[in-house]
Amino acid sequence: MFEIASPSEVRADLRDKMHLYLRNGCRMAVLIDPQRRVVEVYAPQHVPQVHTAVRSLAFDPTLPGFALDLTRIFE
């Protein structure tokens, strides 16, 4: 599940939503914050990984071979 935060959304609410996705069976939830240029990757039984100012991000092993190009999102 991928979610892009809008400026009006409360970050704590979005983080709660990421945990809800995981509780409901998602293997991964990704919160993209274009305003702060941050990507938070959530996975069951793991502490969220926080990536700042990256241009692309790979999601191995959950999505093998998939990398998200973030340049247009962060423009």
C-alpha positions, 0 to 999 in steps of 0.5 A, a space after each residue: 500500500 502506497 500513500 502520498 501525504 497532502 499538506 492538510 493531513 495530520 502525520 500522526 493520523 497517516 502513521 496510524 493508517 499505515 499500522 492499520 494496513 499492516 494489521 489488516 494483512 498488508 506486507 508493506 505500507 509506504 508513506 510518502 511525504 512530498 513536502 518534507 521529502 521523506 518516505 517511511 516504509 512500514 513492515 510487520 514486526 519491524 520499526 519503520 524505515 525512514 528515508 530522506 531526500 532520496 531520488 528512488 527507492 527499491 522495495 526488495 524483498 517485498 516487491 522484488 525488482 521494483 524501484 519507485 522513482 521519486 523525482 517527480 513526486 518530490 519536485 
